């Protein structure tokens, strides 16, 4: 992590919000063969056959190592609308991922099991990333495990940059360095190719999610605690209004966006992959680009997030593994065995373990290259073993199937300030900001100042205040 990481990152105490109560604990039994049965959430759906095959391979490994454990796939993916009904009815998968921003909310509401004894018995605690684990703790107990984390950057479609005459003498995209340059570059792409120069999601909380990066770069502070410790919305400011004005300019000044103003994350990825979008914000090459939409690997390039008046700001986010409160101790133990077998989720401490870990990383990357995925960097680990991360990065560069010139500008994050997602009701904030973005993209006369003022009032009264009621 670079030196400019905000010092309060992930250390702020998150309060519970709308989730209340807890489903009654029920006894869980094995299946008819006496096996321990666990369900695994976010299982790849059938439209992702390569991932399905990989996960089935993990099941086969589990069958070999632990014949007493049965794995049940569950395609459910966390979202705010479906979580509470599943939680209150005891229908959550035994092991399921959620957004980092939702971790404290779920823990405080009592919907993730206490896994402290298992973590301590396995000796994991001293090596897990302490900043991430602060989100997984309550009263000295552990209720979740960080699955991974990301920071946002800018992906550029090499083919559309080529068609727009925006490649340098080395064939590398002329990456925009500021948000204003991004607007200009995106406008040129739209003019020269007829395709959206920049793809901005606007629905399902994705618009607000991406907007945070822009707003921070303009100097926006979204919330702060008052002298009594209460969280207060503070984004009705000239800085946030200027950031929303920039988003409006992307549509009406630069003519840089898609004619469709209602874009979700999936549509954003599709547009980029099939040469209908020149740029979008992402943490790296999404698997859907090549697997689902057939994007050629050589059209991928990636750079640092653009700078605003206050510098470059990239969002830190990720996912957390959570555990059903319906799980027995035996089922929780089986979940950890799955995490180890399928994801290599354990700290590599001895020379033998580190060699095994690096070999697995190498084998996984080779397989991903063979399957046509974009490979050029290793995943950022949740374990506090930086020398191992450095070795993984070198393996990734060695096996890269993209020209490193296309991505090397993204490797040095020293000039980027990394910020965590906002500490209170973050997903709700995204939804409120979605509405602002949709308004300025569909109505040329929309007033950013009025929209931001209304959004702050809405967020304070309907979300922050309700979340902090005693």
Buried (B, 14 or more C-beta within 10 A) or exposed (E): BEEBBBEEBBEBEBBBBEBEEEBEEEEBEBEEEEBBBBBBBBBBEEEBEBBBEBBBEBBEEBEEEBEEBBBEBBEBEBEBEEBBEBBBEBBBBBBBBBBBBBBBBBBBBBBBBBBBEBBEEBEBEEBBBEBBBBBBBBEEEBBBBBBBBBBBBBBBBBBBBBBBEBBEEEEBBBBBBBBBBBBBBBBBBBEBBEBBBBBBBBBBBBBBBBBBBBBBBBBBBBBEEEEEEEBBBBBBBEBBBBBBBBBBBBBBEBBBBBEEBBBBBBBBBBBBBBBBBBBBBBBBBBBBBBBBBEBBBEBBBBBBBBBBEEEBBBBBBBBBBBBBBBBBEEBBBBBBBBBBBBEBBBBBBEEEEBEEBBEEBBEBBEBBBEBBBBBBBBBBBBBBBEEBBEBBBEBBBEBBBBBEEBBBBBBEBEEBBBBBBBBBBBBBBBBBBBBBBBBBBEBEEBBBBEBBBBBBEBBBEEBBBEBBEE
